[in-house]
Amino acid sequence: MNAEFQGQVAVVTGGGRGIGKAVALALARAGADLLIVGRDQAALTETCAEIHAIGRRAVSVAADLTVLAQVERIADGIRADFAGRVDVIVTSAGQRDHDNKPVDELDLARFDQVMHGNLHGTLLPLRALLPFMKERRQGKIVAISGVFGLKGRPRHAGGCTSKWAVEGLMRVLALELGPFNINVNAVCPGYVEGPRATAGMARAAAQRGVDVQTLRAELEQAVALRRLSTDEDVANAVLFLASERARNITGQDLVVDGGWML
């Protein structure tokens, strides 16, 4: 374990599983103490146990990040458990877009759900925690966005629109928070190995009438490095942007997609 984040406090939303969990564990291995947030208390408890096993402190807050009253529990936790200190915020919680319909056939209720999950799920926790960072006049914010926040994709109106909105929010925050010595950046993963990607491939393969192995091979061939990313690949990018090595980088996107966007 290195000590790059020794003595620091990090908040990770979506920390119960997937990318958020990988980020939380990577920060713990680098010396940080954690407050992790998500809807699934059992998953959060498991992540906390793994962080404790690393030798770092971890507390959890179960909350729906689209509900303001529940988001306020995060700020309460920072006050109660970490004396109001926040050095790093990583917003990893989000809502997947499974609608796969053209715009004129969209289920608007589902579209709103994706928009709220991705945009409000990023905005509200940041809004709740920014006063702590601004008071100390330092900090690093990293949003997990996605390549569909940089490139349009047919039949993904909810996912693309919400991620583009997150990208806009990050740029506004970078400008607003620069005078407070707070860096704001985004990591944009492509396809990432894991249960979500596997389920998404299964749906896409069924819609196209091909088997999952064929679809996966096509995806890998479309990537310059001929491999999909992992949660750890994304976590490593987050650690860089959250570190002092990125002290003069703000308002930027770090794409982790193996070269799919090229």
Backbone hydrogen bonds, N-H to C=O, Kabsch-Sander energy under -0.5 kcal/mol:
donor,donor_aa,acceptor,acceptor_aa,energy
5,F,30,A,-3.3
6,Q,3,A,-1.7
7,G,31,G,-0.9
8,Q,5,F,-2.3
10,A,33,D,-2.7
11,V,88,V,-2.7
12,V,35,L,-2.0
13,T,90,V,-2.5
14,G,37,V,-1.6
15,G,12,V,-0.6
15,G,37,V,-1.8
17,R,14,G,-0.9
20,G,17,R,-0.7
21,K,17,R,-1.2
22,A,18,G,-2.2
23,V,19,I,-2.6
24,A,20,G,-2.4
25,L,21,K,-2.5
26,A,22,A,-2.1
27,L,23,V,-2.5
28,A,24,A,-2.1
29,R,25,L,-2.5
30,A,26,A,-1.2
31,G,28,A,-1.9
32,A,27,L,-2.5
33,D,8,Q,-2.5
34,L,57,R,-2.6
35,L,10,A,-2.3
36,I,59,V,-2.4
37,V,12,V,-2.4
38,G,61,V,-1.5
41,Q,39,R,-0.9
44,L,40,D,-2.2
45,T,41,Q,-2.7
46,E,42,A,-1.8
47,T,43,A,-2.2
48,C,44,L,-2.6
49,A,45,T,-2.1
50,E,46,E,-1.8
51,I,47,T,-2.1
52,H,48,C,-2.7
53,A,49,A,-1.9
54,I,50,E,-1.0
55,G,51,I,-0.9
55,G,52,H,-0.8
56,R,51,I,-1.9
59,V,34,L,-2.0
61,V,36,I,-2.2
63,A,38,G,-2.2
63,A,61,V,-0.6
65,L,63,A,-0.7
67,V,64,D,-2.0
68,L,66,T,-0.6
70,Q,67,V,-0.7
71,V,67,V,-2.2
72,E,68,L,-1.8
73,R,70,Q,-1.4
74,I,71,V,-2.0
75,A,71,V,-0.8
76,D,72,E,-2.0
77,G,73,R,-2.3
78,I,74,I,-2.1
79,R,75,A,-2.2
80,A,76,D,-2.6
81,D,77,G,-2.9
82,F,78,I,-1.6
83,A,79,R,-0.7
84,G,78,I,-2.4
85,R,82,F,-1.7
87,D,9,V,-2.9
88,V,9,V,-1.8
89,I,140,K,-2.4
90,V,11,V,-3.0
91,T,142,V,-1.8
92,S,13,T,-0.8
92,S,90,V,-0.9
98,H,96,R,-0.8
100,N,155,R,-0.5
105,E,102,P,-2.1
106,L,103,V,-1.4
108,L,106,L,-0.9
111,F,107,D,-2.5
112,D,108,L,-2.6
113,Q,109,A,-1.8
114,V,110,R,-2.3
115,M,111,F,-2.5
116,H,112,D,-2.8
117,G,113,Q,-2.5
118,N,114,V,-2.4
119,L,115,M,-2.8
120,H,115,M,-0.8
121,G,116,H,-1.4
122,T,119,L,-0.9
123,L,119,L,-3.2
124,L,120,H,-2.4
126,L,122,T,-1.3
127,R,123,L,-2.9
128,A,124,L,-2.0
129,L,125,P,-1.6
130,L,126,L,-2.4
132,F,129,L,-1.2
133,M,129,L,-1.3
134,K,130,L,-3.0
135,E,131,P,-1.9
136,R,132,F,-1.2
137,R,133,M,-1.2
138,Q,133,M,-1.4
139,G,181,N,-1.0
140,K,87,D,-2.1
141,I,183,N,-2.9
142,V,89,I,-2.8
143,A,185,N,-2.4
144,I,91,T,-2.7
145,S,143,A,-1.0
145,S,187,V,-2.7
147,V,189,P,-2.1
149,G,146,G,-2.2
150,L,147,V,-1.7
151,K,147,V,-1.2
156,H,153,R,-1.4
160,C,156,H,-2.9
161,T,157,A,-2.4
162,S,158,G,-2.2
163,K,159,G,-2.0
164,W,160,C,-2.6
165,A,161,T,-1.9
166,V,162,S,-1.9
167,E,163,K,-2.3
168,G,164,W,-2.2
169,L,165,A,-2.4
170,M,166,V,-2.4
171,R,167,E,-1.7
172,V,168,G,-2.2
173,L,169,L,-2.7
174,A,170,M,-2.3
175,L,171,R,-1.7
176,E,172,V,-2.5
177,L,173,L,-3.1
178,G,174,A,-1.1
180,F,177,L,-1.6
181,N,178,G,-2.3
182,I,177,L,-1.6
183,N,139,G,-2.2
183,N,181,N,-0.5
185,N,141,I,-2.4
186,A,252,Q,-2.5
187,V,143,A,-2.6
188,C,254,L,-2.5
190,G,256,V,-1.9
193,E,229,S,-3.3
198,T,194,G,-2.5
199,A,195,P,-2.5
200,G,196,R,-2.6
201,M,197,A,-2.6
202,A,198,T,-2.0
203,R,199,A,-2.1
204,A,200,G,-2.6
205,A,201,M,-2.9
206,A,202,A,-2.0
207,Q,203,R,-2.2
208,R,204,A,-1.8
209,G,205,A,-1.3
210,V,205,A,-2.3
215,L,211,D,-1.9
216,R,212,V,-2.9
217,A,213,Q,-2.2
218,E,214,T,-1.9
219,L,215,L,-2.3
220,E,216,R,-2.6
221,Q,217,A,-2.1
222,A,218,E,-1.3
223,V,220,E,-1.2
225,L,258,G,-2.2
226,R,223,V,-1.6
229,S,191,Y,-1.8
234,V,230,T,-1.6
235,A,231,D,-2.5
236,N,232,E,-2.4
237,A,233,D,-1.4
238,V,234,V,-2.1
239,L,235,A,-2.5
240,F,236,N,-1.7
241,L,237,A,-2.1
242,A,238,V,-2.2
243,S,239,L,-0.6
243,S,240,F,-1.3
246,A,243,S,-1.4
247,R,244,E,-1.6
249,I,246,A,-2.0
250,T,248,N,-0.5
251,G,184,V,-3.8
254,L,186,A,-2.6
255,V,253,D,-0.6
256,V,188,C,-2.2
257,D,255,V,-0.5
260,W,257,D,-0.7
262,L,259,G,-0.7
